[in-house]
Amino acid sequence: MAVEPHVLQRDDLLRAATSAGFSTMTARKLESFRSNGLMPHPVRVGNDGRRPVWVYPPGSDHQLVRLLSWREHTMDADVLRVVLWVEGFPLDLDSVRTSATIVVDDLSHELEQLLQTEASRQGLDPVDGQDAVVGAVAATMAAMRGKRALPRPIRAPASDRATAVAHMLQIFVLGTRPDVTEDEAETIEKVLGVSPGRRQRVEGAEPWLTGPASLVVGAADVVSLPRMAEALAEATDAEWEEARLAARLLFLQLPVVARAVAAQTGKENLAGFGVFAVLDSEPLFAVLLLAFALGARRADWAGNVEDLTDSLTPWPSLIGEMKQVLDMPQPVLEHNLAGHGSEMQASTEKIIQALLDGELDPGPRPDR
C-alpha cells in the first residue's frame, strides 16, 4: 500500500530550516520568500476548529533549506530564483526568464561601466579607443592580488597574462573576435586553467581539450554576454525546459566529477578540471550556464554539450552507490579491499574521505 506523504505546514518548514542549521529562520522570513516568488504559497485545506489549516506542496521543506543555503552565497533574489529553478524546484518560468535576463543585463552593464570609467580616466573615446581601454582594464585585473583577484591556476608571464585577459574581455564580455595567435590562445587556456586538458589523462581517457587553441575566439558566438542575452530573449519555453537539465548537470554534477578526480588523484587541477570544481560555489554560474546551454543549442556546440551532459547523467546514482560504503562496518570494508592492490585501497580511502567531508555533494557548501 502506498505511503501517504507527510502534509507540510509552516512549522514543518521552520523545523526543517532549524534542523539544517538555520536557527534564525522565522515565519516572517518565510512570508518574505513567498512574496518574492522564491517559495510556494500554501493552500487552505480545511479547518482545525476555528483555525484554518494551510499546507505546502511536497518538497517545500527541501526547497526552503536549499534557498537558505544559496542565500549564504548571494542575496540577489533574481539569481536565487534562477538557481532554484535550475535545481528543479517548481518556480514560474516567466519569472525565471525575467530574472535571468535582469542578471545578465546587470552584469553586462557593470562591465560596460568599468570600461567607460577607464575610458574617462584616460580621456579616450570608449568606442574608438576600445582596444586601449580594454588593455588598461585587463592589465589592472591581471595584476590584482587578494580575494577579488583572478585565480592563478597556472603561472604565466605578467605581460602575457595581461594580453590574455584583454582577449578574454573582448571575447566573453564584448562578444568580439580579436586577432589571436595560437601562442596567445594557449596563454588564454593557461589563464583559464584548462591547458592541462591538452596533455593529461583521467582514467586512461584521451585528453579532452583538442584542436587549435585559437578556436576559443569562436566562443564569442556562444558564451559572450551579448550572445547570452540574445539566447535568453529568443528561446522558446520548450528550449528553456530542455536547457534546464543541461544547466543543472553542468552546474551541479560537473563540479562533483572534478572534485572526485581531485580527491582520487590528490591533484587539484588534473587535466584542467580544477576550474570546474568551483562552479557550484557561485550561484551566478547557474544563470550563465543556463544562458550557455540555450545559446549552444543554436550553435555548432549543441552536440558537444549533449555529449558532456549525457556523461554526467549517471553521476547522482553513482555517488549514491558510493555513499553506501559509508554504512559498511570497517572490518567488512577492509575485507572487501584486501583483495585489491595498495593503489586501489589508497584511492578508495581518499574517495571515502571526500564523501565524509561533503566534497561530493552538489551545491553550496559552508565556507571552511
C-alpha positions in Angstrom: 0.0 0.0 0.0 1.3 3.4 -0.9 2.5 5.6 1.9 0.8 8.9 2.2 3.2 11.8 2.0 3.6 13.9 5.1 1.5 17.1 5.0 3.8 20.1 5.3 2.7 23.1 7.3 4.5 26.2 8.2 6.0 24.8 11.4 7.3 21.8 9.4 9.3 24.1 7.1 10.6 26.1 10.0 11.7 22.9 11.8 13.5 21.7 8.6 15.4 25.0 8.4 16.4 24.8 12.1 17.5 21.2 11.7 19.7 22.2 8.8 21.4 24.8 10.9 19.5 27.9 10.0 18.4 28.8 13.5 17.4 32.4 12.6 14.7 31.3 10.2 11.3 32.8 11.1 7.7 32.9 9.8 8.3 36.5 8.7 11.2 35.5 6.5 9.1 32.7 5.0 6.5 35.2 4.2 9.1 37.4 2.5 10.4 34.5 0.5 6.8 33.7 -0.7 6.2 37.3 -1.7 9.4 37.3 -3.8 8.3 34.1 -5.5 11.1 32.1 -4.0 8.8 29.8 -2.1 5.4 28.4 -3.0 2.2 29.6 -1.3 0.3 27.3 1.0 -3.2 26.1 0.1 -6.0 26.1 2.6 -7.3 22.6 3.0 -9.8 23.0 5.9 -10.1 24.0 9.5 -8.8 22.8 12.8 -11.7 24.0 14.9 -11.8 27.7 14.0 -8.2 27.8 12.9 -7.7 27.5 9.1 -5.2 24.8 8.0 -2.7 25.7 5.3 -0.4 23.2 3.7 2.6 23.5 1.4 3.3 21.4 -1.6 5.6 18.3 -1.1 9.2 19.2 -1.2 8.7 22.7 0.1 10.9 21.9 3.2 13.8 20.9 0.9 13.3 24.0 -1.2 13.5 26.2 1.8 16.7 24.6 3.0 18.3 24.9 -0.4 17.2 28.6 -0.6 18.7 29.3 2.7 21.9 27.5 1.7 22.2 29.6 -1.5 21.5 32.8 0.4 24.7 32.3 2.2 26.4 33.0 -1.1 24.1 35.6 -2.6 21.1 37.7 -1.5 20.2 38.6 -5.1 16.6 37.4 -5.5 16.9 37.1 -9.3 19.9 34.9 -9.1 18.3 32.8 -6.4 15.1 32.4 -8.5 17.1 31.0 -11.4 19.3 28.7 -9.2 16.2 27.1 -7.6 14.6 26.6 -11.0 17.7 25.1 -12.4 17.8 22.7 -9.4 14.3 21.5 -10.3 12.1 23.4 -7.9 8.7 24.5 -9.3 9.1 28.2 -10.0 7.2 30.2 -12.6 9.1 30.1 -15.9 8.1 33.6 -16.9 9.5 34.9 -13.6 12.7 32.9 -14.1 13.1 34.2 -17.6 12.8 37.8 -16.4 15.2 37.2 -13.6 17.9 35.6 -15.8 17.6 38.5 -18.2 18.0 41.0 -15.4 21.1 39.2 -14.1 22.8 39.1 -17.5 21.9 42.6 -18.3 23.1 43.9 -15.0 26.4 42.1 -15.4 26.9 43.5 -18.8 26.1 47.0 -17.6 28.5 46.6 -14.7 31.3 45.6 -17.0 30.5 48.3 -19.5 30.6 50.9 -16.7 34.0 49.6 -15.8 35.3 50.2 -19.3 33.6 53.6 -19.6 35.2 54.7 -16.3 38.6 53.7 -17.6 38.0 55.5 -20.9 37.1 58.7 -19.0 40.2 58.4 -16.8 42.4 58.2 -19.9 40.4 60.7 -21.9 39.6 58.2 -24.6 36.5 57.5 -26.6 35.1 54.3 -25.3 34.4 53.1 -28.9 37.3 54.4 -30.9 39.7 53.7 -28.1 38.2 50.4 -27.1 41.3 48.3 -27.5 43.4 50.7 -25.4 40.7 50.8 -22.7 40.3 47.0 -22.6 44.1 46.7 -22.4 44.3 49.0 -19.5 41.5 47.3 -17.6 42.9 43.9 -18.4 46.4 44.9 -17.1 44.8 46.0 -13.8 42.8 42.9 -13.5 45.7 40.6 -14.3 48.0 42.3 -11.7 45.4 42.2 -8.9 46.1 40.2 -5.7 43.8 39.2 -2.9 40.3 37.9 -2.6 38.9 39.8 -5.6 41.8 38.8 -7.9 41.5 36.5 -10.8 42.6 32.9 -10.0 46.1 32.0 -11.0 45.9 28.2 -11.6 48.9 28.2 -13.9 51.8 30.6 -14.0 52.3 32.9 -17.0 54.5 36.0 -17.6 52.7 39.2 -16.4 52.6 40.7 -19.9 51.3 37.5 -21.5 48.7 37.2 -18.7 47.5 40.8 -19.3 47.2 40.2 -23.0 45.2 37.0 -22.4 42.8 38.8 -20.0 42.3 41.6 -22.6 41.4 39.0 -25.2 39.1 37.3 -22.7 37.3 40.6 -22.1 36.9 41.1 -25.9 35.6 37.5 -26.4 33.4 36.9 -23.4 32.3 40.4 -22.4 32.1 42.3 -25.6 31.4 39.4 -27.9 34.0 40.4 -30.5 36.5 38.2 -32.3 40.0 39.6 -31.7 43.0 38.5 -33.8 44.6 36.0 -31.6 47.7 34.0 -32.4 48.0 30.3 -31.4 50.6 31.2 -28.7 48.3 33.9 -27.3 45.3 31.4 -27.3 47.4 28.9 -25.4 48.1 31.6 -22.8 44.3 32.1 -22.5 44.0 28.4 -21.8 46.6 28.8 -19.1 44.9 31.8 -17.5 41.6 29.8 -17.5 43.4 26.9 -16.0 42.3 24.4 -18.6 45.6 23.9 -20.5 46.5 20.6 -18.8 43.5 19.2 -20.6 45.6 19.0 -23.7 48.1 16.5 -22.3 46.9 14.9 -19.1 44.6 11.9 -19.0 42.0 10.8 -16.5 41.5 7.1 -16.0 43.3 6.5 -19.3 40.9 8.6 -21.4 42.2 10.7 -24.2 42.8 14.4 -23.4 39.6 16.3 -23.6 41.0 19.6 -24.9 41.8 19.1 -28.6 42.1 21.2 -31.8 43.7 24.6 -32.2 43.7 26.8 -29.1 42.7 29.7 -31.2 39.2 28.2 -31.6 38.5 29.9 -28.3 37.7 33.1 -30.3 34.6 31.3 -31.6 33.3 31.3 -28.1 32.2 34.9 -28.7 29.4 33.5 -30.8 28.0 31.4 -27.9 29.2 32.3 -24.4 29.8 36.1 -24.7 27.4 38.2 -22.7 25.7 39.7 -25.8 25.0 36.3 -27.2 23.8 35.0 -23.9 21.4 37.9 -23.6 20.1 37.1 -27.1 19.7 33.4 -26.2 17.7 34.2 -23.1 15.4 36.6 -25.0 14.8 34.4 -28.1 14.5 30.9 -26.7 11.0 29.3 -26.6 9.5 27.8 -23.4 10.4 24.3 -24.7 14.0 25.3 -25.2 14.2 26.7 -21.7 12.9 23.4 -20.3 15.5 21.4 -22.3 18.3 23.8 -21.3 17.2 23.4 -17.7 18.5 19.9 -17.4 21.8 20.7 -19.2 22.4 23.6 -16.9 21.6 21.5 -13.8 24.1 18.9 -14.8 26.8 21.4 -15.7 26.2 23.5 -12.6 25.8 20.7 -10.0 27.3 17.5 -11.4 30.4 18.7 -13.4 31.9 20.2 -10.2 31.3 16.9 -8.3 33.2 15.0 -11.1 36.0 17.5 -10.8 36.3 17.2 -7.1 36.1 13.4 -7.3 39.1 13.4 -9.7 41.0 15.7 -7.3 40.2 13.6 -4.3 41.2 10.4 -6.0 44.4 11.7 -7.5 45.4 14.3 -5.0 45.9 16.8 -7.9 43.7 19.9 -7.7 43.8 20.7 -11.4 44.4 17.3 -13.2 43.6 17.7 -16.9 42.3 21.2 -16.2 39.3 20.0 -14.2 40.1 22.4 -11.3 38.2 25.3 -13.0 35.0 23.2 -12.9 35.3 22.2 -9.3 34.1 25.5 -8.0 31.2 26.2 -10.4 28.6 25.3 -7.8 30.1 27.6 -5.2 29.0 30.7 -7.1 25.2 30.9 -7.8 25.8 33.3 -10.7 27.2 30.4 -12.7 23.7 28.8 -12.7 22.5 31.8 -14.7 25.5 31.8 -17.0 25.4 28.1 -17.6 21.7 28.3 -18.4 22.3 31.0 -20.9 25.2 29.0 -22.3 23.0 25.9 -22.7 20.4 27.9 -24.5 23.0 29.5 -26.8 24.7 26.2 -27.5 21.5 24.8 -28.9 21.6 27.5 -31.6 25.2 27.0 -32.5 27.5 24.2 -33.6 28.2 23.4 -29.9 24.9 21.6 -29.3 26.3 18.1 -30.0 29.3 18.7 -27.7 27.2 19.9 -24.8 24.8 17.0 -25.2 27.7 14.5 -25.1 29.0 16.2 -22.0 25.7 16.2 -20.2 25.0 12.6 -21.2 28.2 11.6 -19.5 27.2 13.5 -16.3 23.7 12.0 -16.1 24.8 8.8 -14.2 26.8 10.6 -11.5 24.0 11.2 -8.9 23.3 7.5 -8.9 27.0 6.7 -8.8 27.6 9.0 -5.8 24.6 7.4 -4.1 26.2 4.0 -4.6 29.5 5.3 -3.2 27.8 6.6 -0.1 26.6 3.1 0.7 30.2 2.3 1.5 29.9 4.8 4.5 27.4 2.5 6.1 29.7 -0.6 5.9 31.3 -1.8 9.1 35.1 -1.1 9.0 36.0 -4.8 9.1 33.7 -5.5 6.1 35.2 -2.6 4.1 38.8 -3.8 4.9 37.9 -7.3 3.9 36.5 -6.1 0.6 39.6 -4.0 -0.2 42.0 -6.7 0.9 42.0 -8.4 -2.5 43.0 -5.2 -4.3 46.3 -3.5 -4.5 47.6 -0.7 -2.3 46.9 1.8 -5.0 43.2 0.9 -5.2 43.0 0.9 -1.4 44.5 4.4 -1.1 42.3 5.7 -3.9 39.2 4.3 -2.1 40.2 5.8 1.2 40.5 9.2 -0.5 37.1 9.0 -2.0 35.6 7.9 1.3 37.2 10.9 3.0 35.8 13.2 0.3 32.3 11.7 0.9 32.6 12.3 4.6 33.8 15.9 4.0 30.8 16.6 1.8 33.0 17.3 -1.2 31.0 15.1 -3.4 27.7 16.7 -2.6 26.4 19.1 -5.3 25.6 22.6 -4.5 26.5 25.2 -1.9 28.9 24.2 0.9 29.6 26.2 4.1 32.8 28.2 3.9 35.6 26.3 5.6 
